[in-house]
Amino acid sequence: MLLMLLNNEDRMLPKHFRIQNIIIQDSGNITLPVLVTGVILTILFLVVLDICQVFKVREQTKNASDAASLAVAQNLLFFENPDCAKVAEEVTRLNNCTLVECICSYDSVTVTVEKSVKFFLIDKFIRGDSMVKSTSKTKVVYPWDEEFNYCDSYRFSF
């Protein structure tokens, strides 16, 4: 009965308002929303990749600065090489980073390294290099220091 009413109402409407014409006229209109959604999802994917690049380079610079500060601290502890900056430069170069600063004192070492970030999307809009820096500080404890009782009675347990 309902189908019959719809068919009767459809006959009463002018020809360009009929349901068959509306369905035919609406075909293909989904392409624009799909295209816009595809572009938005692609841009979001590229932004996520750029953020992942920052975290990846941050981890690399942090590892390089930690390794360099520990190498310089070991160098100070064993009196191997008097040029601390040279040791730090070599370790950061092996980790594909650039040494920014190396501060050595009697009981501490501070090393700062940097590395440029290669973005997928952000480089298209921002000119210049994007750099990530990391700083590590290491405390040097000598065996003749106060913490070891000046080497009087400290026993190492291996």
N, CA, C and O atoms as a GROMACS GRO file, in nm:
protein
  632
    1MET      N    1   0.082  -0.119   0.000
    1MET     CA    2   0.000   0.000   0.000
    1MET      C    3   0.087   0.126   0.000
    1MET      O    4   0.062   0.220  -0.074
    2LEU      N    5   0.192   0.124   0.087
    2LEU     CA    6   0.282   0.239   0.094
    2LEU      C    7   0.356   0.258  -0.039
    2LEU      O    8   0.378   0.371  -0.083
    3LEU      N    9   0.393   0.148  -0.100
    3LEU     CA   10   0.459   0.154  -0.229
    3LEU      C   11   0.367   0.213  -0.335
    3LEU      O   12   0.410   0.289  -0.423
    4MET      N   13   0.243   0.178  -0.325
    4MET     CA   14   0.146   0.231  -0.420
    4MET      C   15   0.128   0.381  -0.401
    4MET      O   16   0.117   0.454  -0.500
    5LEU      N   17   0.127   0.430  -0.275
    5LEU     CA   18   0.114   0.573  -0.249
    5LEU      C   19   0.236   0.648  -0.303
    5LEU      O   20   0.222   0.755  -0.362
    6LEU      N   21   0.352   0.591  -0.283
    6LEU     CA   22   0.473   0.656  -0.333
    6LEU      C   23   0.471   0.664  -0.485
    6LEU      O   24   0.508   0.765  -0.544
    7ASN      N   25   0.428   0.557  -0.546
    7ASN     CA   26   0.421   0.558  -0.692
    7ASN      C   27   0.320   0.660  -0.742
    7ASN      O   28   0.342   0.728  -0.842
    8ASN      N   29   0.206   0.671  -0.670
    8ASN     CA   30   0.105   0.769  -0.709
    8ASN      C   31   0.158   0.911  -0.690
    8ASN      O   32   0.135   0.997  -0.774
    9GLU      N   33   0.227   0.935  -0.578
    9GLU     CA   34   0.281   1.069  -0.555
    9GLU      C   35   0.390   1.102  -0.656
    9GLU      O   36   0.404   1.216  -0.699
   10ASP      N   37   0.466   1.000  -0.695
   10ASP     CA   38   0.572   1.021  -0.792
   10ASP      C   39   0.515   1.060  -0.928
   10ASP      O   40   0.578   1.137  -1.001
   11ARG      N   41   0.398   1.009  -0.961
   11ARG     CA   42   0.336   1.044  -1.088
   11ARG      C   43   0.282   1.187  -1.085
   11ARG      O   44   0.272   1.251  -1.190
   12MET      N   45   0.246   1.235  -0.968
   12MET     CA   46   0.190   1.369  -0.957
   12MET      C   47   0.298   1.478  -0.968
   12MET      O   48   0.268   1.590  -1.010
   13LEU      N   49   0.422   1.446  -0.930
   13LEU     CA   50   0.529   1.544  -0.934
   13LEU      C   51   0.572   1.569  -1.077
   13LEU      O   52   0.557   1.482  -1.163
   14PRO      N   53   0.624   1.686  -1.104
   14PRO     CA   54   0.678   1.710  -1.238
   14PRO      C   55   0.793   1.613  -1.266
   14PRO      O   56   0.850   1.554  -1.173
   15LYS      N   57   0.825   1.597  -1.390
   15LYS     CA   58   0.922   1.496  -1.433
   15LYS      C   59   1.060   1.516  -1.371
   15LYS      O   60   1.126   1.417  -1.337
   16HIS      N   61   1.108   1.641  -1.354
   16HIS     CA   62   1.243   1.662  -1.302
   16HIS      C   63   1.251   1.643  -1.151
   16HIS      O   64   1.361   1.644  -1.096
   17PHE      N   65   1.136   1.626  -1.080
   17PHE     CA   66   1.136   1.600  -0.937
   17PHE      C   67   1.116   1.454  -0.902
   17PHE      O   68   1.105   1.421  -0.784
   18ARG      N   69   1.112   1.366  -0.998
   18ARG     CA   70   1.086   1.225  -0.972
   18ARG      C   71   1.209   1.160  -0.907
   18ARG      O   72   1.322   1.205  -0.928
   19ILE      N   73   1.186   1.055  -0.830
   19ILE     CA   74   1.291   0.986  -0.755
   19ILE      C   75   1.396   0.929  -0.850
   19ILE      O   76   1.515   0.935  -0.820
   20GLN      N   77   1.356   0.874  -0.962
   20GLN     CA   78   1.452   0.816  -1.054
   20GLN      C   79   1.549   0.922  -1.104
   20GLN      O   80   1.668   0.895  -1.119
   21ASN      N   81   1.502   1.042  -1.130
   21ASN     CA   82   1.588   1.150  -1.179
   21ASN      C   83   1.683   1.199  -1.071
   21ASN      O   84   1.799   1.231  -1.098
   22ILE      N   85   1.634   1.204  -0.947
   22ILE     CA   86   1.720   1.249  -0.836
   22ILE      C   87   1.835   1.150  -0.816
   22ILE      O   88   1.949   1.192  -0.794
   23ILE      N   89   1.805   1.022  -0.822
   23ILE     CA   90   1.909   0.922  -0.803
   23ILE      C   91   2.011   0.930  -0.917
   23ILE      O   92   2.131   0.920  -0.892
   24ILE      N   93   1.967   0.949  -1.034
   24ILE     CA   94   2.058   0.960  -1.148
   24ILE      C   95   2.142   1.086  -1.138
   24ILE      O   96   2.260   1.084  -1.171
   25GLN      N   97   2.083   1.196  -1.094
   25GLN     CA   98   2.156   1.322  -1.084
   25GLN      C   99   2.260   1.321  -0.973
   25GLN      O  100   2.361   1.391  -0.982
   26ASP      N  101   2.238   1.242  -0.868
   26ASP     CA  102   2.332   1.238  -0.756
   26ASP      C  103   2.449   1.144  -0.777
   26ASP      O  104   2.539   1.141  -0.694
   27SER      N  105   2.453   1.069  -0.880
   27SER     CA  106   2.564   0.976  -0.901
   27SER      C  107   2.692   1.053  -0.929
   27SER      O  108   2.692   1.149  -1.007
   28GLY      N  109   2.803   1.011  -0.863
   28GLY     CA  110   2.931   1.076  -0.885
   28GLY      C  111   2.962   1.189  -0.789
   28GLY      O  112   3.073   1.242  -0.794
   29ASN      N  113   2.870   1.228  -0.704
   29ASN     CA  114   2.896   1.337  -0.610
   29ASN      C  115   2.980   1.294  -0.491
   29ASN      O  116   3.022   1.379  -0.413
   30ILE      N  117   3.007   1.168  -0.475
   30ILE     CA  118   3.088   1.118  -0.364
   30ILE      C  119   3.237   1.142  -0.389
   30ILE      O  120   3.316   1.134  -0.295
   31THR      N  121   3.276   1.170  -0.512
   31THR     CA  122   3.418   1.184  -0.544
   31THR      C  123   3.481   1.303  -0.473
   31THR      O  124   3.597   1.294  -0.431
   32LEU      N  125   3.412   1.412  -0.459
   32LEU     CA  126   3.468   1.529  -0.392
   32LEU      C  127   3.494   1.504  -0.243
   32LEU      O  128   3.604   1.534  -0.197
   33PRO      N  129   3.400   1.448  -0.165
   33PRO     CA  130   3.432   1.418  -0.025
   33PRO      C  131   3.544   1.315  -0.010
   33PRO      O  132   3.626   1.325   0.081
   34VAL      N  133   3.547   1.216  -0.099
   34VAL     CA  134   3.655   1.117  -0.092
   34VAL      C  135   3.789   1.182  -0.123
   34VAL      O  136   3.889   1.151  -0.058
   35LEU      N  137   3.792   1.270  -0.220
   35LEU     CA  138   3.915   1.340  -0.256
   35LEU      C  139   3.963   1.429  -0.140
   35LEU      O  140   4.082   1.429  -0.107
   36VAL      N  141   3.873   1.503  -0.079
   36VAL     CA  142   3.909   1.590   0.034
   36VAL      C  143   3.957   1.506   0.152
   36VAL      O  144   4.057   1.539   0.216
   37THR      N  145   3.887   1.397   0.180
   37THR     CA  146   3.928   1.308   0.289
   37THR      C  147   4.066   1.247   0.261
   37THR      O  148   4.149   1.236   0.351
   38GLY      N  149   4.089   1.208   0.137
   38GLY     CA  150   4.220   1.152   0.100
   38GLY      C  151   4.333   1.252   0.117
   38GLY      O  152   4.440   1.218   0.165
   39VAL      N  153   4.309   1.377   0.077
   39VAL     CA  154   4.411   1.481   0.092
   39VAL      C  155   4.437   1.508   0.239
   39VAL      O  156   4.553   1.521   0.279
   40ILE      N  157   4.332   1.517   0.320
   40ILE     CA  158   4.349   1.542   0.465
   40ILE      C  159   4.424   1.427   0.530
   40ILE      O  160   4.515   1.451   0.610
   41LEU      N  161   4.391   1.303   0.497
   41LEU     CA  162   4.461   1.189   0.556
   41LEU      C  163   4.607   1.183   0.512
   41LEU      O  164   4.694   1.146   0.591
   42THR      N  165   4.635   1.220   0.388
   42THR     CA  166   4.773   1.223   0.341
   42THR      C  167   4.854   1.328   0.416
   42THR      O  168   4.967   1.302   0.456
   43ILE      N  169   4.796   1.446   0.435
   43ILE     CA  170   4.866   1.552   0.509
   43ILE      C  171   4.889   1.510   0.654
   43ILE      O  172   4.997   1.533   0.707
   44LEU      N  173   4.789   1.449   0.718
   44LEU     CA  174   4.807   1.402   0.855
   44LEU      C  175   4.915   1.295   0.864
   44LEU      O  176   4.994   1.293   0.959
   45PHE      N  177   4.920   1.206   0.766
   45PHE     CA  178   5.023   1.103   0.764
   45PHE      C  179   5.162   1.165   0.752
   45PHE      O  180   5.255   1.120   0.820
   46LEU      N  181   5.177   1.266   0.667
   46LEU     CA  182   5.307   1.332   0.652
   46LEU      C  183   5.347   1.408   0.778
   46LEU      O  184   5.464   1.413   0.814
   47VAL      N  185   5.249   1.468   0.846
   47VAL     CA  186   5.279   1.537   0.973
   47VAL      C  187   5.324   1.437   1.078
   47VAL      O  188   5.418   1.464   1.153
   48VAL      N  189   5.259   1.322   1.084
   48VAL     CA  190   5.300   1.218   1.179
   48VAL      C  191   5.442   1.169   1.146
   48VAL      O  192   5.521   1.146   1.237
   49LEU      N  193   5.473   1.153   1.018
   49LEU     CA  194   5.609   1.114   0.980
   49LEU      C  195   5.711   1.219   1.022
   49LEU      O  196   5.820   1.184   1.067
   50ASP      N  197   5.677   1.347   1.008
   50ASP     CA  198   5.769   1.454   1.050
   50ASP      C  199   5.791   1.451   1.200
   50ASP      O  200   5.903   1.470   1.247
   51ILE      N  201   5.685   1.427   1.276
   51ILE     CA  202   5.700   1.419   1.422
   51ILE      C  203   5.786   1.299   1.459
   51ILE      O  204   5.868   1.308   1.550
   52CYS      N  205   5.768   1.188   1.390
   52CYS     CA  206   5.852   1.070   1.415
   52CYS      C  207   5.999   1.099   1.382
   52CYS      O  208   6.088   1.049   1.451
   53GLN      N  209   6.024   1.178   1.278
   53GLN     CA  210   6.161   1.216   1.243
   53GLN      C  211   6.226   1.294   1.358
   53GLN      O  212   6.343   1.273   1.389
   54VAL      N  213   6.150   1.384   1.420
   54VAL     CA  214   6.205   1.462   1.532
   54VAL      C  215   6.243   1.369   1.646
   54VAL      O  216   6.351   1.383   1.704
   55PHE      N  217   6.157   1.273   1.680
   55PHE     CA  218   6.188   1.181   1.789
   55PHE      C  219   6.306   1.091   1.754
   55PHE      O  220   6.388   1.059   1.841
   56LYS      N  221   6.316   1.050   1.629
   56LYS     CA  222   6.428   0.966   1.586
   56LYS      C  223   6.560   1.041   1.599
   56LYS      O  224   6.657   0.988   1.653
   57VAL      N  225   6.564   1.164   1.549
   57VAL     CA  226   6.687   1.243   1.557
   57VAL      C  227   6.718   1.280   1.702
   57VAL      O  228   6.834   1.287   1.740
   58ARG      N  229   6.616   1.303   1.782
   58ARG     CA  230   6.636   1.334   1.924
   58ARG      C  231   6.704   1.216   1.994
   58ARG      O  232   6.795   1.236   2.074
   59GLU      N  233   6.660   1.096   1.962
   59GLU     CA  234   6.722   0.978   2.022
   59GLU      C  235   6.867   0.962   1.976
   59GLU      O  236   6.953   0.925   2.056
   60GLN      N  237   6.894   0.990   1.849
   60GLN     CA  238   7.031   0.980   1.798
   60GLN      C  239   7.122   1.084   1.864
   60GLN      O  240   7.236   1.051   1.900
   61THR      N  241   7.076   1.207   1.879
   61THR     CA  242   7.159   1.309   1.942
   61THR      C  243   7.179   1.280   2.091
   61THR      O  244   7.286   1.306   2.146
   62LYS      N  245   7.077   1.227   2.155
   62LYS     CA  246   7.091   1.194   2.298
   62LYS      C  247   7.193   1.080   2.316
   62LYS      O  248   7.276   1.085   2.406
   63ASN      N  249   7.186   0.981   2.230
   63ASN     CA  250   7.285   0.872   2.238
   63ASN      C  251   7.426   0.923   2.210
   63ASN      O  252   7.522   0.881   2.275
   64ALA      N  253   7.439   1.012   2.113
   64ALA     CA  254   7.572   1.066   2.079
   64ALA      C  255   7.627   1.151   2.193
   64ALA      O  256   7.745   1.141   2.226
   65SER      N  257   7.543   1.233   2.254
   65SER     CA  258   7.592   1.317   2.363
   65SER      C  259   7.626   1.233   2.486
   65SER      O  260   7.723   1.262   2.555
   66ASP      N  261   7.548   1.130   2.514
   66ASP     CA  262   7.580   1.040   2.626
   66ASP      C  263   7.712   0.967   2.601
   66ASP      O  264   7.796   0.959   2.690
   67ALA      N  265   7.728   0.915   2.480
   67ALA     CA  266   7.852   0.842   2.449
   67ALA      C  267   7.973   0.934   2.455
   67ALA      O  268   8.078   0.894   2.506
   68ALA      N  269   7.959   1.055   2.404
   68ALA     CA  270   8.072   1.148   2.406
   68ALA      C  271   8.108   1.190   2.548
   68ALA      O  272   8.226   1.196   2.582
   69SER      N  273   8.008   1.218   2.630
   69SER     CA  274   8.040   1.260   2.768
   69SER      C  275   8.102   1.146   2.848
   69SER      O  276   8.191   1.169   2.929
   70LEU      N  277   8.056   1.023   2.826
   70LEU     CA  278   8.118   0.910   2.895
   70LEU      C  279   8.259   0.882   2.844
   70LEU      O  280   8.347   0.845   2.922
   71ALA      N  281   8.282   0.901   2.716
   71ALA     CA  282   8.417   0.880   2.660
   71ALA      C  283   8.514   0.985   2.715
   71ALA      O  284   8.628   0.953   2.748
   72VAL      N  285   8.469   1.108   2.724
   72VAL     CA  286   8.555   1.214   2.778
   72VAL      C  287   8.580   1.191   2.927
   72VAL      O  288   8.690   1.214   2.975
   73ALA      N  289   8.477   1.145   3.001
   73ALA     CA  290   8.495   1.117   3.144
   73ALA      C  291   8.595   1.003   3.164
   73ALA      O  292   8.679   1.008   3.253
   74GLN      N  293   8.585   0.901   3.082
   74GLN     CA  294   8.682   0.792   3.090
   74GLN      C  295   8.821   0.841   3.055
   74GLN      O  296   8.920   0.800   3.116
   75ASN      N  297   8.829   0.928   2.956
   75ASN     CA  298   8.957   0.987   2.917
   75ASN      C  299   9.017   1.067   3.033
   75ASN      O  300   9.137   1.060   3.057
   76LEU      N  301   8.935   1.142   3.104
   76LEU     CA  302   8.984   1.217   3.220
   76LEU      C  303   9.028   1.124   3.333
   76LEU      O  304   9.129   1.148   3.399
   77LEU      N  305   8.952   1.019   3.352
   77LEU     CA  306   8.981   0.928   3.462
   77LEU      C  307   9.112   0.852   3.442
   77LEU      O  308   9.185   0.829   3.538
   78PHE      N  309   9.141   0.814   3.320
   78PHE     CA  310   9.261   0.735   3.293
   78PHE      C  311   9.374   0.815   3.230
   78PHE      O  312   9.474   0.757   3.189
   79PHE      N  313   9.360   0.945   3.221
   79PHE     CA  314   9.465   1.036   3.170
   79PHE      C  315   9.514   0.993   3.032
   79PHE      O  316   9.635   0.996   3.006
   80GLU      N  317   9.422   0.953   2.944
   80GLU     CA  318   9.463   0.901   2.814
   80GLU      C  319   9.500   1.009   2.715
   80GLU      O  320   9.604   1.002   2.651
   81ASN      N  321   9.415   1.110   2.702
   81ASN     CA  322   9.436   1.213   2.602
   81ASN      C  323   9.403   1.348   2.665
   81ASN      O  324   9.292   1.366   2.716
   82PRO      N  325   9.496   1.442   2.664
   82PRO     CA  326   9.468   1.570   2.730
   82PRO      C  327   9.366   1.657   2.655
   82PRO      O  328   9.310   1.750   2.713
   83ASP      N  329   9.341   1.629   2.528
   83ASP     CA  330   9.248   1.709   2.450
   83ASP      C  331   9.109   1.646   2.455
   83ASP      O  332   9.078   1.556   2.376
   84CYS      N  333   9.027   1.693   2.547
   84CYS     CA  334   8.893   1.636   2.566
   84CYS      C  335   8.801   1.664   2.448
   84CYS      O  336   8.720   1.580   2.409
   85ALA      N  337   8.813   1.782   2.390
   85ALA     CA  338   8.726   1.819   2.278
   85ALA      C  339   8.750   1.729   2.157
   85ALA      O  340   8.657   1.698   2.082
   86LYS      N  341   8.874   1.687   2.140
   86LYS     CA  342   8.906   1.599   2.027
   86LYS      C  343   8.839   1.463   2.045
   86LYS      O  344   8.789   1.406   1.949
   87VAL      N  345   8.839   1.412   2.166
   87VAL     CA  346   8.774   1.284   2.196
   87VAL      C  347   8.623   1.296   2.174
   87VAL      O  348   8.561   1.208   2.113
   88ALA      N  349   8.566   1.403   2.223
   88ALA     CA  350   8.421   1.424   2.206
   88ALA      C  351   8.384   1.440   2.059
   88ALA      O  352   8.282   1.389   2.013
   89GLU      N  353   8.469   1.512   1.984
   89GLU     CA  354   8.444   1.532   1.841
   89GLU      C  355   8.446   1.399   1.765
   89GLU      O  356   8.363   1.376   1.677
   90GLU      N  357   8.539   1.313   1.799
   90GLU     CA  358   8.550   1.184   1.732
   90GLU      C  359   8.428   1.096   1.760
   90GLU      O  360   8.375   1.031   1.670
   91VAL      N  361   8.385   1.093   1.886
   91VAL     CA  362   8.269   1.010   1.922
   91VAL      C  363   8.142   1.063   1.857
   91VAL      O  364   8.060   0.985   1.808
   92THR      N  365   8.123   1.194   1.855
   92THR     CA  366   8.002   1.249   1.792
   92THR      C  367   8.005   1.229   1.640
   92THR      O  368   7.900   1.207   1.579
   93ARG      N  369   8.120   1.235   1.580
   93ARG     CA  370   8.132   1.210   1.436
   93ARG      C  371   8.097   1.065   1.404
   93ARG      O  372   8.031   1.038   1.304
   94LEU      N  373   8.140   0.973   1.489
   94LEU     CA  374   8.104   0.832   1.468
   94LEU      C  375   7.955   0.808   1.483
   94LEU      O  376   7.902   0.711   1.428
   95ASN      N  377   7.886   0.894   1.556
   95ASN     CA  378   7.741   0.884   1.574
   95ASN      C  379   7.664   0.974   1.478
   95ASN      O  380   7.544   0.998   1.497
   96ASN      N  381   7.731   1.024   1.374
   96ASN     CA  382   7.669   1.108   1.270
   96ASN      C  383   7.605   1.235   1.325
   96ASN      O  384   7.497   1.275   1.281
   97CYS      N  385   7.671   1.296   1.421
   97CYS     CA  386   7.625   1.422   1.479
   97CYS      C  387   7.739   1.523   1.476
   97CYS      O  388   7.852   1.491   1.439
   98THR      N  389   7.708   1.645   1.517
   98THR     CA  390   7.808   1.752   1.520
   98THR      C  391   7.824   1.800   1.663
   98THR      O  392   7.726   1.824   1.733
   99LEU      N  393   7.949   1.813   1.706
   99LEU     CA  394   7.977   1.864   1.840
   99LEU      C  395   7.956   2.014   1.844
   99LEU      O  396   8.011   2.087   1.762
  100VAL      N  397   7.877   2.060   1.939
  100VAL     CA  398   7.851   2.202   1.957
  100VAL      C  399   7.940   2.257   2.068
  100VAL      O  400   8.002   2.362   2.053
  101GLU      N  401   7.945   2.184   2.179
  101GLU     CA  402   8.018   2.234   2.295
  101GLU      C  403   8.066   2.117   2.380
  101GLU      O  404   7.997   2.016   2.395
  102CYS      N  405   8.187   2.132   2.434
  102CYS     CA  406   8.242   2.033   2.526
  102CYS      C  407   8.309   2.109   2.640
  102CYS      O  408   8.409   2.178   2.620
  103ILE      N  409   8.254   2.096   2.757
  103ILE     CA  410   8.308   2.164   2.875
  103ILE      C  411   8.361   2.058   2.972
  103ILE      O  412   8.287   1.973   3.020
  104CYS      N  413   8.490   2.065   2.998
  104CYS     CA  414   8.556   1.969   3.087
  104CYS      C  415   8.606   2.042   3.210
  104CYS      O  416   8.669   2.148   3.201
  105SER      N  417   8.578   1.986   3.324
  105SER     CA  418   8.637   2.036   3.448
  105SER      C  419   8.696   1.916   3.521
  105SER      O  420   8.698   1.805   3.467
  106TYR      N  421   8.743   1.937   3.640
  106TYR     CA  422   8.808   1.828   3.714
  106TYR      C  423   8.711   1.714   3.740
  106TYR      O  424   8.748   1.597   3.727
  107ASP      N  425   8.587   1.744   3.778
  107ASP     CA  426   8.495   1.639   3.819
  107ASP      C  427   8.366   1.630   3.737
  107ASP      O  428   8.274   1.558   3.776
  108SER      N  429   8.358   1.700   3.624
  108SER     CA  430   8.238   1.688   3.542
  108SER      C  431   8.270   1.715   3.394
  108SER      O  432   8.366   1.784   3.361
  109VAL      N  433   8.186   1.659   3.310
  109VAL     CA  434   8.198   1.677   3.165
  109VAL      C  435   8.058   1.707   3.113
  109VAL      O  436   7.962   1.635   3.142
  110THR      N  437   8.047   1.814   3.034
  110THR     CA  438   7.920   1.848   2.970
  110THR      C  439   7.943   1.854   2.819
  110THR      O  440   8.030   1.928   2.771
  111VAL      N  441   7.864   1.776   2.744
  111VAL     CA  442   7.878   1.770   2.600
  111VAL      C  443   7.742   1.803   2.536
  111VAL      O  444   7.639   1.750   2.577
  112THR      N  445   7.744   1.891   2.436
  112THR     CA  446   7.625   1.926   2.359
  112THR      C  447   7.651   1.892   2.213
  112THR      O  448   7.752   1.933   2.155
  113VAL      N  449   7.558   1.817   2.154
  113VAL     CA  450   7.568   1.780   2.013
  113VAL      C  451   7.440   1.820   1.941
  113VAL      O  452   7.336   1.843   2.003
  114GLU      N  453   7.449   1.828   1.808
  114GLU     CA  454   7.332   1.862   1.729
  114GLU      C  455   7.331   1.782   1.599
  114GLU      O  456   7.434   1.730   1.555
  115LYS      N  457   7.213   1.774   1.540
  115LYS     CA  458   7.197   1.706   1.412
  115LYS      C  459   7.078   1.769   1.340
  115LYS      O  460   6.979   1.806   1.404
  116SER      N  461   7.089   1.780   1.209
  116SER     CA  462   6.978   1.838   1.133
  116SER      C  463   6.871   1.732   1.108
  116SER      O  464   6.900   1.613   1.100
  117VAL      N  465   6.747   1.780   1.098
  117VAL     CA  466   6.632   1.692   1.077
  117VAL      C  467   6.586   1.707   0.933
  117VAL      O  468   6.569   1.819   0.884
  118LYS      N  469   6.565   1.596   0.866
  118LYS     CA  470   6.511   1.596   0.730
  118LYS      C  471   6.361   1.567   0.738
  118LYS      O  472   6.320   1.454   0.764
  119PHE      N  473   6.280   1.670   0.715
  119PHE     CA  474   6.135   1.655   0.720
  119PHE      C  475   6.078   1.619   0.584
  119PHE      O  476   6.141   1.645   0.481
  120PHE      N  477   5.960   1.559   0.583
  120PHE     CA  478   5.890   1.527   0.460
  120PHE      C  479   5.800   1.642   0.416
  120PHE      O  480   5.798   1.677   0.298
  121LEU      N  481   5.727   1.701   0.510
  121LEU     CA  482   5.628   1.803   0.477
  121LEU      C  483   5.669   1.942   0.523
  121LEU      O  484   5.650   2.039   0.450
  122ILE      N  485   5.725   1.952   0.641
  122ILE     CA  486   5.756   2.084   0.698
  122ILE      C  487   5.861   2.157   0.616
  122ILE      O  488   5.857   2.280   0.608
  123ASP      N  489   5.954   2.084   0.555
  123ASP     CA  490   6.057   2.148   0.472
  123ASP      C  491   5.997   2.219   0.351
  123ASP      O  492   6.061   2.308   0.294
  124LYS      N  493   5.878   2.181   0.311
  124LYS     CA  494   5.813   2.247   0.197
  124LYS      C  495   5.764   2.387   0.232
  124LYS      O  496   5.749   2.472   0.145
  125PHE      N  497   5.740   2.411   0.362
  125PHE     CA  498   5.684   2.540   0.405
  125PHE      C  499   5.784   2.626   0.481
  125PHE      O  500   5.773   2.749   0.481
  126ILE      N  501   5.882   2.564   0.546
  126ILE     CA  502   5.979   2.638   0.627
  126ILE      C  503   6.116   2.624   0.562
  126ILE      O  504   6.163   2.513   0.538
  127ARG      N  505   6.179   2.735   0.536
  127ARG     CA  506   6.314   2.735   0.477
  127ARG      C  507   6.417   2.728   0.589
  127ARG      O  508   6.391   2.770   0.702
  128GLY      N  509   6.533   2.676   0.556
  128GLY     CA  510   6.642   2.669   0.654
  128GLY      C  511   6.651   2.531   0.716
  128GLY      O  512   6.566   2.445   0.695
  129ASP      N  513   6.756   2.513   0.794
  129ASP     CA  514   6.779   2.385   0.859
  129ASP      C  515   6.706   2.378   0.992
  129ASP      O  516   6.700   2.476   1.066
  130SER      N  517   6.653   2.263   1.021
  130SER     CA  518   6.593   2.236   1.152
  130SER      C  519   6.692   2.148   1.228
  130SER      O  520   6.729   2.041   1.180
  131MET      N  521   6.732   2.194   1.344
  131MET     CA  522   6.834   2.123   1.420
  131MET      C  523   6.776   2.074   1.553
  131MET      O  524   6.689   2.138   1.612
  132VAL      N  525   6.826   1.960   1.597
  132VAL     CA  526   6.792   1.905   1.728
  132VAL      C  527   6.922   1.898   1.808
  132VAL      O  528   7.022   1.844   1.761
  133LYS      N  529   6.919   1.953   1.928
  133LYS     CA  530   7.037   1.952   2.016
  133LYS      C  531   7.008   1.868   2.140
  133LYS      O  532   6.896   1.862   2.189
  134SER      N  533   7.113   1.804   2.189
  134SER     CA  534   7.105   1.728   2.313
  134SER      C  535   7.229   1.755   2.396
  134SER      O  536   7.339   1.770   2.343
  135THR      N  537   7.209   1.762   2.526
  135THR     CA  538   7.319   1.787   2.618
  135THR      C  539   7.324   1.676   2.722
  135THR      O  540   7.220   1.635   2.775
  136SER      N  541   7.444   1.629   2.751
  136SER     CA  542   7.464   1.528   2.855
  136SER      C  543   7.573   1.575   2.949
  136SER      O  544   7.673   1.634   2.907
  137LYS      N  545   7.552   1.547   3.077
  137LYS     CA  546   7.651   1.584   3.177
  137LYS      C  547   7.688   1.458   3.254
  137LYS      O  548   7.601   1.381   3.295
  138THR      N  549   7.818   1.440   3.273
  138THR     CA  550   7.869   1.324   3.344
  138THR      C  551   7.955   1.370   3.460
  138THR      O  552   8.037   1.461   3.446
  139LYS      N  553   7.935   1.307   3.574
  139LYS     CA  554   8.018   1.337   3.690
  139LYS      C  555   8.133   1.237   3.693
  139LYS      O  556   8.112   1.116   3.680
  140VAL      N  557   8.254   1.289   3.710
  140VAL     CA  558   8.374   1.205   3.715
  140VAL      C  559   8.410   1.183   3.861
  140VAL      O  560   8.430   1.278   3.937
  141VAL      N  561   8.418   1.055   3.900
  141VAL     CA  562   8.455   1.021   4.038
  141VAL      C  563   8.589   0.947   4.032
  141VAL      O  564   8.598   0.838   3.976
  142TYR      N  565   8.690   1.007   4.089
  142TYR     CA  566   8.824   0.948   4.091
  142TYR      C  567   8.840   0.856   4.210
  142TYR      O  568   8.776   0.878   4.313
  143PRO      N  569   8.923   0.752   4.199
  143PRO     CA  570   8.942   0.660   4.312
  143PRO      C  571   9.005   0.726   4.433
  143PRO      O  572   8.990   0.675   4.545
  144TRP      N  573   9.074   0.833   4.416
  144TRP     CA  574   9.138   0.899   4.530
  144TRP      C  575   9.052   1.010   4.588
  144TRP      O  576   9.097   1.088   4.672
  145ASP      N  577   8.924   1.017   4.544
  145ASP     CA  578   8.832   1.118   4.598
  145ASP      C  579   8.776   1.076   4.732
  145ASP      O  580   8.800   0.965   4.779
  146GLU      N  581   8.704   1.165   4.790
  146GLU     CA  582   8.645   1.146   4.921
  146GLU      C  583   8.545   1.030   4.922
  146GLU      O  584   8.531   0.963   5.023
  147GLU      N  585   8.476   1.006   4.812
  147GLU     CA  586   8.377   0.899   4.806
  147GLU      C  587   8.439   0.762   4.824
  147GLU      O  588   8.371   0.669   4.868
  148PHE      N  589   8.566   0.746   4.791
  148PHE     CA  590   8.635   0.619   4.807
  148PHE      C  591   8.731   0.622   4.926
  148PHE      O  592   8.823   0.540   4.933
  149ASN      N  593   8.711   0.713   5.018
  149ASN     CA  594   8.799   0.726   5.136
  149ASN      C  595   8.943   0.746   5.096
  149ASN      O  596   9.035   0.696   5.162
  150TYR      N  597   8.962   0.816   4.992
  150TYR     CA  598   9.096   0.850   4.944
  150TYR      C  599   9.180   0.726   4.920
  150TYR      O  600   9.301   0.728   4.945
  151CYS      N  601   9.120   0.618   4.873
  151CYS     CA  602   9.184   0.490   4.841
  151CYS      C  603   9.246   0.421   4.962
  151CYS      O  604   9.333   0.336   4.946
  152ASP      N  605   9.204   0.456   5.080
  152ASP     CA  606   9.263   0.395   5.198
  152ASP      C  607   9.209   0.254   5.224
  152ASP      O  608   9.286   0.160   5.243
  153SER      N  609   9.078   0.241   5.225
  153SER     CA  610   9.024   0.112   5.265
  153SER      C  611   8.907   0.066   5.180
  153SER      O  612   8.825  -0.013   5.226
  154TYR      N  613   8.895   0.112   5.061
  154TYR     CA  614   8.782   0.072   4.978
  154TYR      C  615   8.814  -0.057   4.905
  154TYR      O  616   8.920  -0.072   4.846
  155ARG      N  617   8.720  -0.151   4.911
  155ARG     CA  618   8.739  -0.278   4.844
  155ARG      C  619   8.632  -0.290   4.735
  155ARG      O  620   8.513  -0.272   4.759
  156PHE      N  621   8.679  -0.322   4.618
  156PHE     CA  622   8.588  -0.345   4.507
  156PHE      C  623   8.541  -0.489   4.512
  156PHE      O  624   8.623  -0.580   4.523
  157SER      N  625   8.413  -0.510   4.504
  157SER     CA  626   8.360  -0.646   4.508
  157SER      C  627   8.314  -0.684   4.368
  157SER      O  628   8.214  -0.634   4.317
  158PHE      N  629   8.389  -0.771   4.308
  158PHE     CA  630   8.356  -0.818   4.172
  158PHE      C  631   8.300  -0.956   4.180
  158PHE      O  632   8.265  -1.015   4.078
   0.00000   0.00000   0.00000
